[in-house]
Amino acid sequence: MAGEVMNDYPPIADHGLVGDLQTAALVASDGTVDWWCTPRFDSPSLFASLLDSDRGGHCRLAADLGEQTTVRQLYMPETPVLITRFMAPQGVGEVIDFMEPIDARVPVDRHRLIRVARVVRGSLPFELVCRPRFHYGRASHTLSRLDDDSVVFHGPDTDLHVQATAPVSLHADGIDVTARFTLNAGESAAVILTSETGEPGSRSGCPGGPRPAVEDVTAALDACRDFWLRWLRSCRYKGRWHEMVVRSAITLKLLTYAPTGAPIAAATMGLPEQIGGERNWDYRYTWVRDASLSVRALIDLGFTAEADAFRRWMRERLEAGGTTSGEPLQIMYRVDGEPHLTEEVLDHLEGYQRSAPVRAGNAAADQIQLDIYGEAAYAIAQTDDIGGLRGWLVFAGLIDWLCDHWDRPDEGIWETRGGQKEFTYSRLMTWVAFDRAIRMATAHARPADLARWREARDTVFRQITERGWSDKRRAFVQHYDTDVLDASLLLMPRVGFLSPTDPDWLSTLDAMTSELVSDSLVYRYDPAASPDGLQGSEGTFSLCSFLYVEALARSGRVHQARYAFDKMLTYANHVGLFAEEIGPSGEQLGNFPQAFTHLALVAAALALDEELDRVDRSDA
């Protein structure tokens, strides 16, 4: 029955994230890896029991004590090394999960997920169950034993090598593997999962190499920790919410594909915006919008290398063309820049808590969303590096094209499937495209048709103020043929369209507070008032909740903003991660963890710190 809660699915928020900068895995708080795609974020899955507890596959390593165990999960400070603790009268044990960072511009076909069990007090029994299910559970596999501590699962295009250190002995259970072992205080054992992708004849058959020693695993853990601590030295944030901002920065880095610098929207696909509903999308791709708006936050935090890498990726997309929509840019790409994201329904998977359909790929890639040109310009304008003469000429050509094509209906920022409209946010961001292009051409003395660009910019401005404003609502509205409000317009002050203290903006903010805000949580819009072509409802949108905090802070409502921010932080999960949405009972919904949410958290913290410091100085 749709909407029925299944006991064999953990809450979406009940996970930590580990990754190596090319792929990532989710680990539930009971020690189960229930999501891992390899060799890339957008590859088919090895483990996907999060989307089908029976067919999806998983790997569980946990203390084998039944219900008498208390379990807690945390990150090693300032790293993505995840520790799951099992506490019982007879002892305390831990499972440490991590992946070795591959911070290089070359994609690799071999990836290691390392799982270390250890006991810190007393004595505990552990159980390992490894049940990979290749290609979203659609492909069969075979199992070959290399030794008592080494087996290989052979899939159609990927092998998974499982190795263990003493005292773990692996046992075949049909096409799966299990193990039971006991550790005493001070003892540890490792289980190493190594994936290798390629044609059958090109794979080594033993991707993990020789049996690792405990010392090798310890060295790998130390190297992983040291990598992340070195990386964080670039962080300039000294504000009030250090732990949450740093955790968000690490999460954003984990969700960025190192070979190209392209950040993905989330690590998962198919997690529902409403339990039992159909709003279940694949977010393992790079959205121009999400990634572009990240650049300012990354620069403000001090991570200029990541911002530069994305701008390079963005310029490459502009130069490459070849979009499926026929436009100069499309709204999303694969992490390598490939524009084809064919959507298919995986009807053999029941979906998280029977929330079907499960979709792989994303048909929204073909949509026309004009706001992406403004977001691309916004990102490129954040630096003096505008890509050299060739890069500038490509960008200027894009702005010339936009002069002839901005005044069209589109699907809008929320990728609705209810038809094209003249969305105010899309017009806002085309204004940004012209405005930033004019500024860059002037600052760098670059060739440009400035008179034409200024005319287009001013025409867009007049159109928004005349047609995007509702006298009835005393607010800017979602599109030109409605009085419905839309939280995307919370970005109006940030991009400089108007002052955060402009009377028209304050009136819009008041209207949003009255209609879209529920106890500091913000809805994107009201689907009942503005049908989006989809059935069901959704939760509040965490991105919008943090944008609301930023807007409040910049408008001078600093104490209201701080209270809303502090309340929003209470919805983070146990290790500081956010999904896309918050449900009516405070549960996290949608794909997880969501990069845009964490970007907005960083931007809100930076804005709130700045405004609070201003208040403190004025009171001194």
C-alpha positions in Angstrom: 0.0 0.0 0.0 1.4 3.4 -1.0 2.6 5.3 2.1 2.9 2.3 4.3 6.0 2.5 6.4 8.3 -0.4 6.0 10.3 -1.5 9.1 13.3 -2.7 7.0 14.2 0.8 5.7 16.1 3.2 8.0 15.1 6.8 8.1 16.8 8.8 5.3 18.6 10.9 7.9 19.9 7.8 9.6 23.1 7.8 7.6 26.6 9.1 7.3 28.5 9.8 4.0 31.9 8.6 3.1 33.7 9.1 -0.3 36.9 9.4 -2.2 36.0 12.4 -4.4 34.9 10.2 -7.4 32.3 8.1 -5.7 30.5 8.0 -2.3 28.7 5.5 -0.1 26.0 5.9 2.6 26.4 4.0 5.9 23.4 3.6 8.1 23.7 3.9 11.9 23.4 0.1 12.2 26.6 -0.4 10.2 25.0 -1.2 6.9 26.3 0.2 3.6 23.0 0.5 1.7 24.1 2.8 -1.1 27.3 2.7 -3.2 27.7 3.4 -6.9 31.1 2.9 -8.6 33.3 4.0 -10.3 31.5 7.3 -10.4 28.7 9.0 -8.5 26.4 8.4 -11.4 27.4 4.8 -12.1 25.0 1.9 -11.5 24.9 0.7 -7.9 26.7 -2.2 -6.2 24.6 -1.6 -3.0 21.1 -0.1 -3.2 19.0 -1.7 -0.4 18.0 1.9 0.4 15.8 1.7 -2.7 14.8 -2.0 -2.3 15.7 -3.8 0.9 15.4 -7.2 -0.8 16.8 -6.7 -4.3 19.1 -3.7 -3.8 22.1 -5.3 -2.0 24.0 -4.2 1.0 27.1 -4.8 3.2 26.6 -4.9 7.0 29.4 -5.0 9.5 28.2 -4.6 13.1 28.3 -5.9 16.6 26.2 -9.1 16.8 24.3 -8.4 20.0 20.7 -8.1 19.1 18.5 -5.5 20.8 20.7 -5.0 23.9 23.1 -2.8 22.0 23.1 1.0 22.0 24.4 2.5 18.8 25.8 6.0 18.1 27.4 7.4 15.0 29.8 10.3 14.6 32.5 11.7 12.4 36.2 11.8 13.4 36.5 15.6 13.9 37.0 17.6 10.7 37.1 14.6 8.5 34.6 12.3 6.7 35.9 9.3 8.6 32.7 7.8 10.0 32.6 5.9 13.3 29.7 3.7 14.3 29.8 2.8 18.0 28.2 -0.2 19.6 27.8 -0.2 23.3 26.7 -3.1 25.4 27.2 -4.4 29.0 30.0 -6.8 27.8 31.9 -4.2 25.8 32.2 -1.2 23.5 33.1 -1.6 19.9 33.4 0.6 16.8 33.2 0.2 13.0 35.2 2.8 11.2 34.3 3.5 7.6 36.4 5.6 5.1 37.5 5.8 1.6 41.0 7.0 0.4 40.8 10.4 -1.3 41.6 10.4 -5.0 42.1 14.1 -5.5 43.3 14.0 -9.1 42.1 15.1 -12.5 42.2 11.6 -13.8 39.3 9.2 -13.3 40.1 5.8 -12.0 38.3 2.5 -12.2 39.4 1.1 -8.9 37.9 2.3 -5.6 38.3 1.1 -2.0 35.8 1.3 0.9 37.6 0.3 4.1 35.7 -0.9 7.1 37.6 -1.4 10.4 36.0 -3.2 13.4 37.7 -2.7 16.8 36.9 -3.1 20.5 37.8 -0.5 23.0 36.4 -2.2 26.1 35.5 -5.7 27.0 34.7 -8.3 24.2 32.2 -8.2 21.4 31.1 -10.5 18.6 30.8 -9.0 15.1 28.9 -10.2 12.0 29.6 -9.4 8.4 27.1 -9.9 5.6 28.1 -8.8 2.1 25.3 -9.0 -0.6 26.2 -6.9 -3.6 23.6 -6.6 -6.4 25.1 -5.3 -9.5 23.6 -2.6 -11.8 20.7 -1.5 -9.6 20.0 -5.2 -8.8 19.4 -6.1 -12.4 22.5 -8.0 -13.2 23.6 -11.5 -12.0 27.0 -12.2 -10.6 29.3 -15.1 -9.7 31.5 -15.6 -6.6 35.0 -16.9 -6.6 37.1 -17.7 -3.5 40.7 -16.8 -3.6 41.4 -17.7 0.0 39.7 -17.9 3.4 40.1 -14.1 3.7 39.6 -13.1 0.1 36.7 -13.5 -2.4 35.7 -11.8 -5.6 32.2 -11.0 -6.8 32.2 -10.9 -10.6 29.5 -8.7 -12.2 29.0 -7.9 -15.9 31.3 -4.8 -15.9 32.5 -4.6 -12.3 34.3 -6.9 -9.9 34.1 -6.5 -6.1 37.0 -7.9 -4.2 36.4 -8.5 -0.5 39.5 -9.0 1.7 39.7 -9.4 5.5 42.4 -9.4 8.1 42.7 -11.9 10.9 40.6 -13.2 12.7 38.0 -12.8 10.0 37.3 -15.8 7.9 34.9 -15.3 4.9 32.2 -18.0 4.2 30.2 -18.3 1.0 26.4 -18.2 1.5 25.2 -19.0 -2.0 26.3 -15.9 -4.0 26.8 -13.9 -0.9 29.5 -13.8 1.9 29.2 -13.8 5.6 31.6 -13.9 8.6 31.4 -14.0 12.4 34.3 -13.2 14.7 35.0 -11.9 18.2 37.4 -9.1 19.2 38.7 -8.3 22.6 39.7 -4.9 24.0 42.6 -3.4 21.9 42.0 -5.8 18.9 40.8 -4.8 15.5 40.0 -6.4 12.1 39.5 -4.8 8.7 37.2 -5.7 5.8 38.2 -4.0 2.5 35.9 -3.7 -0.4 37.7 -2.9 -3.7 35.7 -2.3 -6.9 37.2 -2.5 -10.4 35.3 -1.6 -13.5 36.1 -2.5 -17.1 35.6 -5.1 -19.8 35.9 -8.7 -18.5 39.3 -9.3 -20.1 40.7 -6.0 -18.8 40.0 -6.6 -15.1 42.7 -8.0 -12.9 40.5 -10.6 -11.2 42.1 -9.5 -7.9 41.6 -5.7 -7.7 42.5 -5.4 -4.1 46.0 -6.9 -4.6 47.7 -8.9 -1.9 46.2 -9.4 1.5 46.6 -6.2 3.5 48.2 -6.1 6.9 46.6 -4.3 9.9 49.5 -1.8 9.6 48.5 -1.0 6.0 45.0 -0.2 7.0 46.2 2.0 9.9 48.4 3.9 7.5 45.5 4.3 5.1 43.3 5.7 7.8 46.1 8.1 8.9 46.6 9.3 5.3 42.9 9.9 4.9 42.6 11.9 8.1 45.7 13.9 7.2 44.4 14.7 3.7 41.3 16.3 5.1 43.0 18.2 7.9 45.4 19.7 5.3 42.5 20.6 3.0 40.8 22.4 5.8 43.8 24.6 6.4 42.5 26.8 3.5 39.2 27.4 5.4 39.0 31.1 6.5 35.7 30.7 8.5 36.1 32.0 12.0 32.4 32.6 12.8 29.9 31.3 15.3 28.9 28.0 13.7 32.3 26.5 12.9 31.4 22.9 13.3 28.3 23.1 11.0 30.1 25.2 8.4 33.1 22.9 8.3 30.9 19.8 8.1 29.0 21.4 5.2 32.3 22.3 3.4 33.5 18.7 3.8 30.2 17.4 2.4 30.4 19.7 -0.6 34.0 18.5 -1.3 32.8 14.9 -1.0 30.1 15.6 -3.6 32.5 17.1 -6.1 33.9 14.9 -8.8 37.7 15.7 -8.6 38.7 14.8 -12.2 36.5 17.7 -13.6 35.6 19.8 -10.6 31.9 19.3 -11.2 29.8 19.1 -8.0 26.7 16.8 -8.0 23.4 17.8 -6.4 23.2 14.8 -4.1 24.8 11.3 -3.6 21.6 9.4 -4.2 18.7 8.9 -6.6 15.1 8.0 -6.0 14.6 9.1 -2.4 11.1 10.5 -2.1 10.0 14.0 -1.4 6.8 12.4 0.0 6.7 8.8 1.4 4.7 6.8 -1.1 4.7 9.6 -3.6 6.1 9.9 -7.2 8.5 12.9 -6.7 11.5 10.7 -6.8 14.4 12.0 -8.9 18.0 11.2 -9.8 20.3 13.9 -8.3 23.7 12.4 -9.1 24.4 15.0 -11.8 25.8 18.5 -12.0 23.2 21.3 -12.2 24.6 24.6 -13.6 22.4 26.5 -11.1 23.4 24.6 -8.0 27.1 24.6 -8.8 27.2 28.2 -10.0 25.7 29.5 -6.8 28.3 27.6 -4.8 31.3 29.6 -6.1 30.7 32.7 -3.9 30.4 30.5 -0.7 33.5 28.5 -1.6 35.6 31.7 -2.2 34.3 33.2 1.0 35.4 30.1 2.9 38.8 30.2 1.3 38.4 27.2 -1.1 39.5 29.0 -4.2 40.9 25.8 -6.0 37.4 24.2 -5.9 35.8 27.4 -7.2 38.4 27.7 -10.0 37.9 24.1 -11.0 34.1 24.6 -11.4 34.6 27.8 -13.4 36.9 25.8 -15.7 34.3 23.1 -16.1 31.7 25.8 -16.8 33.8 27.4 -19.5 34.3 24.0 -21.1 30.6 23.4 -21.3 30.1 26.8 -23.0 32.8 25.9 -25.5 31.6 22.4 -26.1 28.0 23.1 -27.0 26.2 19.9 -28.3 23.4 20.1 -25.8 20.3 17.8 -26.1 18.0 20.8 -25.9 19.8 22.7 -28.7 20.4 25.6 -26.3 24.0 26.9 -25.7 23.8 25.4 -22.2 21.5 22.8 -20.6 20.4 22.7 -17.0 22.4 19.7 -16.0 25.2 17.4 -17.2 27.0 14.2 -16.1 30.1 14.9 -14.1 32.3 14.5 -17.2 30.2 17.0 -19.1 28.2 14.5 -21.1 24.8 16.1 -21.8 22.8 12.9 -22.3 20.9 11.8 -19.2 18.2 9.5 -20.5 15.6 8.8 -17.8 14.4 5.3 -17.2 12.1 3.8 -14.6 13.6 0.9 -12.6 10.3 -0.9 -12.0 12.0 -4.0 -10.5 12.9 -1.8 -7.4 10.0 -1.2 -5.0 11.5 2.2 -3.9 12.3 3.6 -0.5 9.4 2.5 1.8 7.5 1.6 -1.4 7.8 5.1 -2.9 7.7 4.4 -6.6 8.7 4.9 -9.4 12.5 4.7 -8.9 14.1 6.8 -11.7 17.7 6.6 -13.0 18.7 9.5 -15.3 16.8 12.7 -15.5 14.5 13.8 -18.2 14.5 17.4 -16.9 17.9 17.8 -18.7 16.0 18.6 -21.8 14.0 21.4 -20.2 14.5 25.1 -21.1 15.4 27.0 -18.0 16.7 30.4 -18.8 17.9 31.2 -15.3 21.0 29.1 -15.9 22.6 31.8 -18.0 22.5 34.2 -15.2 23.9 31.7 -12.7 26.7 30.8 -15.1 27.6 34.5 -15.5 27.3 35.0 -11.7 29.9 32.2 -11.2 32.3 33.5 -13.8 32.1 37.0 -12.5 33.3 36.0 -9.0 37.0 36.1 -10.2 39.3 38.2 -12.3 40.1 35.0 -14.3 37.6 35.2 -17.1 39.2 32.5 -19.2 41.5 34.4 -21.5 40.6 35.9 -24.8 39.1 32.8 -26.2 37.0 32.2 -23.1 35.8 35.7 -23.2 34.7 35.6 -26.8 32.7 32.4 -26.2 31.0 34.0 -23.2 30.3 37.2 -25.1 28.8 35.2 -27.9 26.5 33.6 -25.3 25.4 37.0 -24.1 24.8 38.1 -27.6 22.6 35.0 -28.1 20.7 35.7 -24.9 19.8 39.2 -26.2 17.7 37.5 -28.8 16.3 34.6 -26.7 15.7 35.8 -23.1 12.0 36.8 -23.6 10.5 33.3 -23.7 8.5 31.1 -21.3 10.4 28.2 -19.7 10.0 25.4 -17.1 11.6 27.5 -14.3 14.0 26.7 -11.5 11.9 24.0 -9.9 11.8 21.9 -13.1 8.1 21.6 -13.0 6.4 19.3 -15.5 3.2 21.4 -15.8 4.2 23.4 -18.9 6.2 26.5 -19.7 5.5 29.9 -18.1 7.1 33.3 -17.9 8.8 32.7 -14.5 9.9 35.8 -12.6 13.0 34.0 -11.3 14.1 33.1 -14.8 13.8 36.8 -15.9 15.7 37.8 -12.8 18.7 35.6 -13.7 18.7 36.8 -17.3 19.0 40.3 -15.8 22.0 39.0 -13.8 23.6 37.6 -17.0 23.5 40.9 -18.7 24.5 42.9 -15.6 27.5 40.7 -14.8 28.6 40.6 -18.5 28.6 44.4 -18.7 30.6 44.7 -15.5 33.2 42.1 -16.7 33.6 43.7 -20.1 34.0 47.1 -18.6 36.4 46.0 -15.8 38.6 44.0 -18.2 38.3 46.2 -21.3 37.0 43.3 -23.3 35.2 43.6 -26.7 31.4 43.7 -26.2 28.3 45.1 -27.7 27.7 47.1 -24.5 24.9 49.3 -25.9 22.9 46.2 -26.8 23.6 44.4 -23.5 22.6 47.5 -21.5 19.3 47.8 -23.5 18.5 44.1 -22.8 19.4 44.4 -19.1 17.2 47.5 -18.7 14.3 46.0 -20.6 14.4 42.9 -18.4 14.4 45.1 -15.3 11.4 47.1 -16.4 9.5 43.9 -17.4 10.1 42.3 -13.9 9.0 45.4 -12.1 5.9 45.8 -14.2 4.8 42.2 -14.8 6.5 40.3 -12.0 5.0 42.5 -9.3 1.5 41.9 -7.9 -0.3 44.9 -6.5 -2.8 42.5 -4.9 -0.1 40.7 -3.0 2.2 43.6 -2.6 5.0 41.2 -3.6 7.0 39.8 -6.5 5.3 36.6 -7.7 6.2 33.2 -9.3 5.3 34.1 -12.9 3.6 36.8 -14.8 0.1 35.1 -14.9 -0.3 34.4 -11.2 -0.4 35.8 -7.7 1.4 32.8 -6.3 4.5 33.4 -4.3 7.8 31.6 -4.9 10.8 31.2 -2.5 13.3 31.3 -5.3 12.9 35.1 -5.3 14.6 35.2 -1.9 17.8 35.5 -4.1 16.7 38.9 -5.4 18.7 41.0 -2.9 21.8 38.7 -3.1 22.2 39.2 -6.8 21.8 42.9 -6.5 18.4 43.4 -8.3 17.3 45.5 -5.4 18.4 46.5 -1.9 17.6 44.1 0.9 15.9 47.1 2.6 13.9 48.2 -0.4 10.2 48.7 0.6 9.1 46.5 -2.2 11.4 43.8 -1.1 10.4 44.0 2.5 6.8 43.7 1.4 7.6 40.6 -0.6 9.5 39.2 2.4 6.5 39.8 4.6 4.2 38.1 2.1 6.5 35.0 2.0 6.7 34.9 5.8 2.9 34.9 5.9 2.3 32.2 3.2 5.4 30.1 2.7 7.0 29.9 6.1 6.0 27.4 8.8 7.9 27.7 12.1 11.0 29.0 10.2 10.7 26.2 7.5 10.0 27.4 4.0 8.0 25.8 1.2 9.1 26.5 -2.4 5.6 27.4 -3.5 2.1 26.1 -3.1 1.5 23.3 -5.6 -2.2 23.5 -5.0 -2.3 27.1 -6.1 0.3 26.6 -8.9 -0.1 23.0 -10.3 3.3 21.6 -11.3 2.2 18.5 -13.2 2.9 16.0 -10.4 0.8 14.3 -7.9 1.2 14.5 -4.1 2.8 17.1 -1.9 6.3 17.8 -0.6 8.0 18.9 2.5 9.6 22.3 3.2 12.6 23.0 1.1 15.8 23.3 3.3 17.6 25.3 0.6 14.8 27.9 0.8 14.8 27.8 4.6 18.5 28.9 4.7 17.9 31.5 1.9 15.2 32.9 4.1 17.6 33.2 7.0 20.0 35.1 4.7 17.3 37.4 3.5 16.1 38.2 7.0 19.7 39.0 8.1 20.4 41.3 5.2 17.1 43.1 5.6 18.1 44.0 9.2 15.9 41.5 11.0 19.0 39.9 12.5 17.6 38.4 15.7 14.7 36.9 13.8 17.2 35.5 11.4 19.4 34.0 14.1 16.4 32.3 15.8 15.3 30.8 12.4 18.9 29.6 11.7 19.3 28.0 15.1 15.9 26.2 14.7 16.9 25.1 11.3 20.1 23.5 12.6 18.0 21.3 14.9 16.8 19.5 11.8 20.3 18.3 10.9 20.9 14.6 11.4 23.1 13.1 14.0 26.3 13.9 12.0 25.3 17.3 10.7 23.9 16.3 7.3 20.8 17.6 5.5 18.6 16.0 2.8 16.6 18.1 0.4 13.4 18.6 2.5 11.9 18.5 5.9 8.6 16.6 6.4 5.7 17.5 8.7 7.2 15.6 11.7 10.7 16.9 11.3 11.9 13.9 9.2 14.3 14.4 6.4 13.0 13.7 2.9 14.4 13.6 -0.6 17.9 12.8 -1.8 20.7 12.8 0.7 22.9 14.6 1.5 21.8 17.6 -0.6 24.6 19.9 -1.8 22.4 22.9 -2.3 21.1 22.7 1.3 24.7 22.7 2.6 25.7 25.6 0.3 22.8 27.6 1.5 23.7 26.8 5.1 27.2 28.2 4.5 25.8 31.3 2.8 23.3 31.9 5.6 26.0 31.5 8.3 28.3 33.9 6.5 25.6 36.5 6.1 24.4 36.1 9.7 27.9 36.4 11.1 28.5 39.6 9.2 25.2 41.2 10.2 25.6 40.1 13.9 29.1 41.6 14.0 27.7 44.8 12.6 25.1 44.9 15.3 27.7 44.2 18.0 29.9 47.0 16.7 27.0 49.4 16.7 26.1 48.5 20.3 29.7 48.8 21.5 
